[in-house]
Amino acid sequence: MKTGFVILNYNSWQMTSALAQKAASYKNIDAVVVVDNGSTDDSYKSLQRMEHPKIYVVQSGKNGGYSYGNNYGAKVCEKMGMEILFFSNPDVRVEEIQIQKILEQFAKTDYSVLSGVEYGQNGRISQPPLWKRMDYWADCLDCFFLGRRFGRKSPGIKLDKNVEVQETELVKGAFLAVRLKDFMEAGGFDEQVFLYCEERILSKRLERLGRKIGVVTSAEYIHTHSASIQREYQKTSDQIQMLYHSRIYYHRKYNNLKGVKYIFLLGAMKISVLEYKIWDFTCLKKKHF
């Protein structure tokens, strides 16, 4: 199976370069495609310096967000004849043996999307290990302080190490692999969302085609959670506003949300954004005193 590895870069060329060169050294990776997603620094020129027969550096033409940039990379890999495609954030560390474990399961099963178990820098499994696709009421509760406090204690789906591949509702967007034919048939990532909810939407698109998503329980990767989003959107309220925009879009398009339920969720989100703006203002005042 010809295997590609896509890394989306935005003003993080040093981190991206390190991962690209490491992935290119793996025998089970045929091509590494680095997509510069409209960086405002000298990323593109810096990344071009590491190009060789296995590393391709391309420009997406604009900063269209996670979905747009990764779709751009997927189309490049499709033209190369890739069958399996890994998407990875620059702040991910994954070894060749872990890539191999995932590829072996693609060969043995009919899963359309596979990933491994995410670990944090502290060496512990990120919680929850397997995500649930949050429904309407879960998103409503998440708009309120008490809802976040108690709702986020939900364990998600418990990891079962007794199975090779555990079926799940969705996998985390920081690192995942797709059967490229199925990914393209599903329409790839939805480019109407700039950031957040990409995994939810992809899982919904694949579900409609009867495709499966799973986690290879013996495969691992480390996600260091770089501060790129925090650097670009320093205010928590700005990040939350973008998150809610993606969530309301997801529910309207993929769950046919309308009427009273739509008005209630939209109102809850507006109240929540106001709370976060007050929080940002409070934190800003503390910094000055």
C-alpha positions as CSV (number, residue, x, y, z in Angstrom):
1,M,0.0,0.0,0.0
2,K,1.5,3.3,-1.1
3,T,1.5,5.6,2.0
4,G,1.6,9.3,2.3
5,F,2.1,11.6,5.3
6,V,0.6,15.1,5.3
7,I,1.7,17.8,7.7
8,L,-0.1,21.1,7.8
9,N,2.1,24.1,8.6
10,Y,1.2,27.6,9.7
11,N,4.0,29.7,11.1
12,S,5.7,26.6,12.7
13,W,8.3,25.6,10.1
14,Q,10.9,24.4,12.5
15,M,8.6,22.0,14.2
16,T,7.1,20.9,10.9
17,S,10.5,20.4,9.4
18,A,11.6,18.2,12.2
19,L,8.6,15.9,11.8
20,A,8.8,15.9,8.0
21,Q,12.4,14.7,8.0
22,K,11.7,12.1,10.6
23,A,8.6,10.7,8.7
24,A,10.6,10.7,5.5
25,S,13.2,8.4,7.1
26,Y,10.6,5.8,7.7
27,K,10.6,2.9,5.2
28,N,6.8,2.5,5.4
29,I,6.2,6.1,4.3
30,D,6.4,6.7,0.5
31,A,6.0,10.5,0.4
32,V,5.7,13.3,2.9
33,V,3.7,16.3,1.8
34,V,4.1,19.5,3.7
35,V,1.3,22.0,3.1
36,D,2.1,25.6,4.0
37,N,-1.3,27.0,4.8
38,G,-0.8,30.7,4.1
39,S,1.9,31.3,6.7
40,T,2.8,35.0,7.4
41,D,6.4,34.3,8.3
42,D,9.2,32.8,6.1
43,S,7.9,29.2,6.5
44,Y,7.5,28.4,2.9
45,K,11.1,29.4,1.9
46,S,12.5,27.7,5.0
47,L,10.6,24.5,4.3
48,Q,11.6,24.4,0.7
49,R,15.2,24.0,1.7
50,M,14.6,20.5,3.0
51,E,12.9,19.2,-0.1
52,H,14.2,15.9,-1.6
53,P,12.7,13.0,-3.6
54,K,10.6,12.0,-0.7
55,I,9.5,15.4,0.8
56,Y,7.3,17.7,-1.2
57,V,6.5,21.3,0.0
58,V,3.4,22.9,-1.4
59,Q,1.4,26.1,-0.7
60,S,-2.3,25.9,-0.3
61,G,-2.7,29.5,-1.5
62,K,-4.5,30.8,1.6
63,N,-5.0,30.1,5.3
64,G,-8.2,28.2,4.9
65,G,-8.0,26.4,8.2
66,Y,-7.4,22.7,9.1
67,S,-9.9,21.2,6.7
68,Y,-8.9,23.3,3.6
69,G,-5.2,22.7,4.1
70,N,-5.4,19.0,4.7
71,N,-7.8,18.5,1.8
72,Y,-5.2,20.3,-0.4
73,G,-2.5,17.8,0.8
74,A,-4.8,14.9,0.2
75,K,-5.4,15.9,-3.4
76,V,-1.7,16.1,-4.0
77,C,-1.3,12.6,-2.5
78,E,-4.2,11.3,-4.6
79,K,-2.4,12.4,-7.8
80,M,0.7,10.5,-6.5
81,G,-1.3,7.3,-6.3
82,M,-1.3,7.0,-2.5
83,E,-3.7,4.5,-0.9
84,I,-3.3,5.3,2.8
85,L,-2.8,8.8,4.1
86,F,-1.7,10.0,7.5
87,F,-2.6,13.5,8.6
88,S,-0.5,14.8,11.4
89,N,-0.2,18.1,13.3
90,P,3.4,19.4,13.5
91,D,3.4,18.9,17.3
92,V,2.9,15.1,17.1
93,R,5.7,12.6,17.7
94,V,5.2,9.1,16.3
95,E,7.7,6.3,15.7
96,E,8.0,4.1,12.6
97,I,6.8,1.0,14.5
98,Q,3.6,2.7,15.4
99,I,2.9,3.7,11.8
100,Q,3.5,0.0,10.9
101,K,0.9,-1.2,13.4
102,I,-1.7,1.0,11.9
103,L,-0.8,0.0,8.3
104,E,-1.0,-3.7,9.2
105,Q,-4.6,-3.2,10.4
106,F,-5.6,-1.4,7.2
107,A,-4.3,-4.5,5.3
108,K,-6.3,-6.9,7.6
109,T,-9.6,-4.9,8.1
110,D,-12.0,-2.7,6.2
111,Y,-11.7,0.3,8.4
112,S,-11.7,3.7,6.6
113,V,-10.1,5.7,9.4
114,L,-7.6,4.4,12.0
115,S,-5.4,6.1,14.7
116,G,-3.5,5.1,17.8
117,V,-3.8,5.9,21.4
118,E,-2.8,9.5,22.2
119,Y,-0.3,10.2,25.0
120,G,0.6,13.5,26.6
121,Q,4.1,14.8,27.3
122,N,3.7,13.4,30.9
123,G,3.7,9.9,29.5
124,R,0.0,9.3,30.4
125,I,-2.9,8.4,28.1
126,S,-4.8,11.6,27.2
127,Q,-8.3,11.4,28.6
128,P,-10.7,10.3,27.4
129,P,-8.7,7.7,25.3
130,L,-11.6,7.3,22.8
131,W,-14.0,10.2,22.0
132,K,-17.7,10.1,21.8
133,R,-19.4,12.3,19.2
134,M,-21.1,15.0,21.4
135,D,-24.8,15.3,20.7
136,Y,-27.0,18.3,20.8
137,W,-27.7,18.2,24.6
138,A,-24.0,17.7,25.4
139,D,-23.2,20.8,23.4
140,C,-25.9,22.8,25.1
141,L,-24.6,21.8,28.6
142,D,-21.0,22.6,27.5
143,C,-22.1,26.3,27.1
144,F,-22.6,26.6,30.9
145,F,-20.1,26.6,33.7
146,L,-21.8,23.8,35.7
147,G,-22.4,21.8,32.5
148,R,-18.7,22.0,31.7
149,R,-17.6,21.2,35.2
150,F,-19.7,18.0,35.4
151,G,-20.2,17.1,31.8
152,R,-16.5,16.9,30.9
153,K,-16.0,14.3,33.6
154,S,-17.6,11.8,31.3
155,P,-15.2,9.0,30.6
156,G,-15.9,8.8,26.9
157,I,-15.3,5.3,25.5
158,K,-13.2,3.0,27.7
159,L,-10.1,1.7,26.0
160,D,-10.1,-2.1,25.5
161,K,-6.6,-3.4,25.1
162,N,-7.9,-7.0,24.6
163,V,-8.9,-6.1,21.0
164,E,-6.5,-5.2,18.2
165,V,-8.8,-2.5,16.8
166,Q,-11.5,-0.9,18.8
167,E,-14.3,0.7,16.9
168,T,-15.1,4.2,17.9
169,E,-17.3,7.2,16.9
170,L,-14.4,9.4,15.9
171,V,-10.6,9.9,16.4
172,K,-8.7,13.0,17.2
173,G,-7.6,15.3,14.4
174,A,-4.1,15.7,15.6
175,F,-3.1,12.4,14.1
176,L,-5.1,10.0,12.0
177,A,-4.8,7.8,9.0
178,V,-7.4,7.3,6.2
179,R,-8.0,4.9,3.4
180,L,-7.7,7.7,0.8
181,K,-10.4,6.2,-1.6
182,D,-13.0,6.3,1.2
183,F,-11.9,9.7,2.4
184,M,-12.4,11.2,-1.0
185,E,-15.7,9.4,-1.5
186,A,-16.9,11.0,1.7
187,G,-15.9,14.4,0.4
188,G,-12.8,14.8,2.7
189,F,-12.9,17.4,5.5
190,D,-15.7,20.0,5.3
191,E,-14.0,23.2,4.3
192,Q,-16.8,25.4,5.7
193,V,-15.3,25.0,9.1
194,F,-12.0,26.8,9.7
195,L,-11.1,25.1,12.9
196,Y,-12.7,22.6,15.4
197,C,-15.3,19.8,14.8
198,E,-13.4,18.4,11.8
199,E,-13.4,15.0,13.3
200,R,-17.1,15.0,14.1
201,I,-18.0,16.0,10.6
202,L,-15.7,13.5,8.9
203,S,-17.2,10.7,11.1
204,K,-20.7,11.8,10.2
205,R,-19.8,11.7,6.5
206,L,-18.3,8.3,6.7
207,E,-21.1,7.0,8.8
208,R,-23.6,7.9,6.0
209,L,-21.5,5.7,3.7
210,G,-21.5,2.8,6.1
211,R,-17.7,3.1,6.8
212,K,-16.0,2.3,10.1
213,I,-13.5,4.3,12.3
214,G,-11.2,2.6,14.8
215,V,-8.3,2.9,17.2
216,V,-5.4,0.4,17.0
217,T,-5.0,-0.2,20.7
218,S,-1.3,-1.2,20.6
219,A,-0.3,1.9,18.5
220,E,0.8,5.1,20.3
221,Y,1.7,8.7,19.5
222,I,2.6,11.7,21.6
223,H,0.8,15.0,21.2
224,T,2.7,17.9,22.7
225,H,-0.2,20.4,22.2
226,S,1.9,23.3,20.8
227,A,0.7,26.8,21.5
228,S,0.1,27.7,17.8
229,I,-3.7,28.3,18.3
230,Q,-3.1,30.2,21.5
231,R,-0.5,32.3,19.7
232,E,-2.8,33.2,16.9
233,Y,-6.0,33.6,19.0
234,Q,-4.7,34.8,22.4
235,K,-8.2,35.5,23.9
236,T,-10.1,32.4,25.1
237,S,-13.3,34.1,23.9
238,D,-12.0,34.2,20.3
239,Q,-11.2,30.5,20.4
240,I,-14.6,29.7,21.9
241,Q,-16.4,31.8,19.4
242,M,-14.7,29.8,16.6
243,L,-15.5,26.5,18.3
244,Y,-19.2,27.4,18.6
245,H,-19.4,28.6,15.0
246,S,-18.2,25.1,13.9
247,R,-20.6,23.3,16.3
248,I,-23.7,25.2,15.2
249,Y,-22.7,24.6,11.6
250,Y,-22.3,20.9,12.3
251,H,-25.7,20.6,13.9
252,R,-27.5,22.6,11.3
253,K,-26.0,20.8,8.3
254,Y,-25.5,17.3,9.6
255,N,-28.3,16.9,12.2
256,N,-30.9,19.2,10.5
257,L,-31.1,21.4,13.6
258,K,-33.7,24.1,13.3
259,G,-36.6,25.8,15.2
260,V,-36.6,26.1,18.9
261,K,-33.7,23.8,19.5
262,Y,-31.5,25.9,17.1
263,I,-32.6,29.2,18.8
264,F,-31.8,27.7,22.3
265,L,-28.4,26.5,21.4
266,L,-27.5,29.7,19.6
267,G,-28.6,31.7,22.6
268,A,-26.7,29.5,25.0
269,M,-23.6,30.0,22.9
270,K,-23.9,33.8,22.9
271,I,-24.3,33.8,26.7
272,S,-21.2,31.5,27.0
273,V,-19.1,33.8,24.7
274,L,-20.1,36.8,26.8
275,E,-18.9,34.9,30.0
276,Y,-15.6,34.1,28.3
277,K,-15.2,37.8,27.3
278,I,-15.7,38.8,30.9
279,W,-13.1,36.1,31.9
280,D,-10.6,37.5,29.4
281,F,-11.1,41.0,30.6
282,T,-10.6,39.9,34.2
283,C,-7.4,38.1,33.3
284,L,-6.1,41.1,31.4
285,K,-6.7,43.4,34.4
286,K,-4.9,41.0,36.7
287,K,-1.8,41.2,34.4
288,H,-1.7,44.9,34.8
289,F,-1.7,44.9,38.6
